[in-house]
Amino acid sequence: YAKEAAQAVLSYGFDVLGLVCVIADVDEPNEASIRVLEALGMSRTRRAIVNGRPLLYYEIHTGQAHL
């Protein structure tokens, strides 16, 4: 259900709130969450170490979402 829930959040952000970009971060070892972000059409933009943990950042812009 993660993909469906995330799709609803993206739809709300783009359609109701009028956002033009949504950014997500995920723990690098969390492969399941990475697959969800990629299935939504989000693109990896960078990697960072935050509080000693490796994070990956993804983003998606209006019109790119696979909703």
Z-matrix of the N, CA and C atoms (Angstrom, degrees):
N
C 1 1.443
C 2 1.525 1 112.47
N 3 1.304 2 117.71 1 -6.16
C 4 1.464 3 120.63 2 -177.04
C 5 1.512 4 111.88 3 -61.16
N 6 1.327 5 116.33 4 -43.68
C 7 1.474 6 118.84 5 -178.81
C 8 1.524 7 110.67 6 -64.62
N 9 1.320 8 117.21 7 -43.15
C 10 1.465 9 120.61 8 -178.71
C 11 1.529 10 110.86 9 -63.71
N 12 1.315 11 116.62 10 -41.47
C 13 1.468 12 120.44 11 179.04
C 14 1.524 13 110.58 12 -65.50
N 15 1.311 14 116.30 13 -43.37
C 16 1.464 15 119.98 14 179.66
C 17 1.527 16 111.27 15 -65.92
N 18 1.329 17 117.39 16 -36.46
C 19 1.465 18 120.47 17 176.12
C 20 1.517 19 110.81 18 -61.14
N 21 1.328 20 116.76 19 -41.46
C 22 1.469 21 120.77 20 179.21
C 23 1.526 22 110.53 21 -63.95
N 24 1.316 23 116.79 22 -41.02
C 25 1.466 24 120.62 23 178.98
C 26 1.530 25 110.08 24 -64.64
N 27 1.320 26 117.66 25 -44.60
C 28 1.462 27 120.49 26 178.51
C 29 1.524 28 111.09 27 -62.81
N 30 1.314 29 117.43 28 -44.11
C 31 1.468 30 120.84 29 178.66
C 32 1.524 31 110.55 30 -58.63
N 33 1.322 32 116.48 31 -45.18
C 34 1.460 33 120.44 32 179.06
C 35 1.530 34 110.38 33 -62.00
N 36 1.297 35 116.19 34 -45.39
C 37 1.468 36 120.22 35 -179.67
C 38 1.518 37 112.76 36 -60.88
N 39 1.330 38 116.34 37 -45.45
C 40 1.460 39 120.20 38 -177.77
C 41 1.526 40 111.95 39 -77.54
N 42 1.323 41 116.99 40 -47.84
C 43 1.465 42 121.25 41 -171.80
C 44 1.524 43 114.49 42 -82.03
N 45 1.314 44 117.28 43 -37.43
C 46 1.465 45 120.54 44 -175.84
C 47 1.525 46 111.18 45 -96.44
N 48 1.329 47 116.25 46 -47.27
C 49 1.458 48 119.51 47 -176.69
C 50 1.530 49 113.39 48 -85.40
N 51 1.326 50 116.64 49 -16.28
C 52 1.461 51 120.42 50 179.20
C 53 1.516 52 114.88 51 74.79
N 54 1.338 53 116.47 52 24.56
C 55 1.461 54 119.28 53 177.71
C 56 1.521 55 110.30 54 -66.18
N 57 1.312 56 116.75 55 150.04
C 58 1.460 57 120.46 56 176.07
C 59 1.521 58 111.64 57 -106.20
N 60 1.341 59 116.97 58 -13.96
C 61 1.460 60 121.28 59 -179.25
C 62 1.527 61 109.08 60 -151.90
N 63 1.325 62 115.66 61 141.27
C 64 1.466 63 121.75 62 173.68
C 65 1.522 64 106.82 63 -124.84
N 66 1.326 65 115.94 64 133.47
C 67 1.460 66 122.45 65 -179.81
C 68 1.526 67 108.41 66 -116.30
N 69 1.324 68 116.04 67 137.08
C 70 1.462 69 121.54 68 178.67
C 71 1.520 70 108.92 69 -128.25
N 72 1.323 71 115.88 70 149.00
C 73 1.461 72 119.18 71 170.20
C 74 1.520 73 108.43 72 -122.39
N 75 1.320 74 114.57 73 152.84
C 76 1.461 75 121.04 74 -176.77
C 77 1.526 76 108.17 75 -146.50
N 78 1.338 77 115.38 76 143.57
C 79 1.462 78 118.80 77 173.51
C 80 1.522 79 108.71 78 -62.26
N 81 1.317 80 116.23 79 130.54
C 82 1.461 81 120.45 80 -175.52
C 83 1.532 82 113.78 81 -54.31
N 84 1.335 83 119.94 82 -37.87
C 85 1.468 84 118.65 83 179.67
C 86 1.536 85 114.41 84 -73.06
N 87 1.317 86 118.82 85 -8.96
C 88 1.462 87 121.69 86 -174.51
C 89 1.537 88 110.84 87 -83.65
N 90 1.316 89 115.69 88 78.88
C 91 1.458 90 121.67 89 -174.83
C 92 1.521 91 113.27 90 -63.39
N 93 1.321 92 117.91 91 -34.63
C 94 1.468 93 120.41 92 179.95
C 95 1.529 94 110.96 93 -64.11
N 96 1.324 95 116.79 94 -44.16
C 97 1.465 96 119.87 95 178.98
C 98 1.526 97 111.51 96 -67.64
N 99 1.311 98 116.97 97 -35.51
C 100 1.466 99 120.97 98 176.90
C 101 1.523 100 109.73 99 -62.31
N 102 1.335 101 117.12 100 -42.20
C 103 1.472 102 120.20 101 178.22
C 104 1.527 103 110.99 102 -62.07
N 105 1.327 104 117.36 103 -38.34
C 106 1.471 105 120.52 104 178.43
C 107 1.520 106 109.78 105 -63.60
N 108 1.330 107 117.27 106 -48.67
C 109 1.468 108 120.10 107 -179.68
C 110 1.524 109 111.43 108 -59.19
N 111 1.319 110 116.83 109 -42.54
C 112 1.461 111 120.36 110 -179.91
C 113 1.523 112 111.42 111 -69.27
N 114 1.326 113 118.07 112 -35.92
C 115 1.466 114 121.43 113 177.44
C 116 1.529 115 111.33 114 -65.29
N 117 1.327 116 116.57 115 -27.05
C 118 1.459 117 121.32 116 177.38
C 119 1.524 118 112.27 117 -78.94
N 120 1.317 119 116.65 118 -7.95
C 121 1.458 120 120.60 119 -178.99
C 122 1.513 121 113.76 120 93.46
N 123 1.334 122 116.58 121 11.29
C 124 1.456 123 119.68 122 179.89
C 125 1.524 124 109.52 123 -77.83
N 126 1.334 125 115.45 124 146.23
C 127 1.464 126 121.90 125 -178.14
C 128 1.519 127 110.11 126 -110.81
N 129 1.318 128 115.16 127 138.14
C 130 1.467 129 119.61 128 177.38
C 131 1.521 130 109.11 129 -71.21
N 132 1.326 131 115.67 130 131.93
C 133 1.459 132 119.61 131 -177.17
C 134 1.521 133 113.58 132 -113.84
N 135 1.338 134 116.77 133 -29.30
C 136 1.460 135 117.78 134 179.90
C 137 1.521 136 110.68 135 -167.47
N 138 1.319 137 114.14 136 171.25
C 139 1.464 138 123.17 137 176.34
C 140 1.517 139 107.01 138 -129.31
N 141 1.323 140 116.96 139 142.82
C 142 1.459 141 120.77 140 179.23
C 143 1.525 142 109.16 141 -148.58
N 144 1.312 143 115.31 142 157.50
C 145 1.456 144 121.81 143 172.45
C 146 1.529 145 106.16 144 -103.11
N 147 1.322 146 116.64 145 119.22
C 148 1.469 147 122.22 146 -179.47
C 149 1.523 148 108.12 147 -123.91
N 150 1.308 149 116.40 148 122.45
C 151 1.461 150 121.59 149 -176.87
C 152 1.529 151 111.69 150 51.48
N 153 1.324 152 115.63 151 38.66
C 154 1.455 153 121.00 152 177.60
C 155 1.517 154 115.01 153 79.98
N 156 1.344 155 117.76 154 2.01
C 157 1.473 156 121.23 155 -178.56
C 158 1.530 157 110.22 156 -112.09
N 159 1.336 158 116.71 157 137.81
C 160 1.461 159 119.41 158 177.74
C 161 1.533 160 110.51 159 -77.62
N 162 1.325 161 115.58 160 125.40
C 163 1.464 162 121.61 161 177.70
C 164 1.514 163 109.74 162 -118.61
N 165 1.326 164 115.18 163 146.24
C 166 1.456 165 122.04 164 171.91
C 167 1.522 166 107.54 165 -111.03
N 168 1.321 167 116.57 166 141.55
C 169 1.461 168 121.91 167 179.01
C 170 1.518 169 109.34 168 -112.74
N 171 1.323 170 114.57 169 136.96
C 172 1.467 171 122.42 170 179.65
C 173 1.523 172 108.47 171 -127.40
N 174 1.327 173 116.69 172 153.82
C 175 1.459 174 119.30 173 174.70
C 176 1.526 175 110.63 174 -145.94
N 177 1.306 176 112.83 175 160.34
C 178 1.460 177 121.06 176 177.54
C 179 1.530 178 107.62 177 -146.15
N 180 1.312 179 115.36 178 144.76
C 181 1.463 180 121.43 179 -177.81
C 182 1.541 181 109.64 180 -113.78
N 183 1.315 182 115.75 181 159.03
C 184 1.461 183 121.82 182 177.70
C 185 1.528 184 109.76 183 -46.07
N 186 1.306 185 116.11 184 133.35
C 187 1.470 186 121.36 185 177.47
C 188 1.510 187 114.51 186 87.91
N 189 1.321 188 118.39 187 -8.35
C 190 1.464 189 120.78 188 -179.75
C 191 1.521 190 113.37 189 -96.37
N 192 1.308 191 117.18 190 -18.26
C 193 1.462 192 121.37 191 -174.48
C 194 1.509 193 111.74 192 -66.77
N 195 1.323 194 116.63 193 140.38
C 196 1.466 195 123.18 194 174.81
C 197 1.518 196 107.90 195 -91.54
N 198 1.340 197 116.03 196 75.25
C 199 1.466 198 119.78 197 -174.22
C 200 1.491 199 112.03 198 -102.09
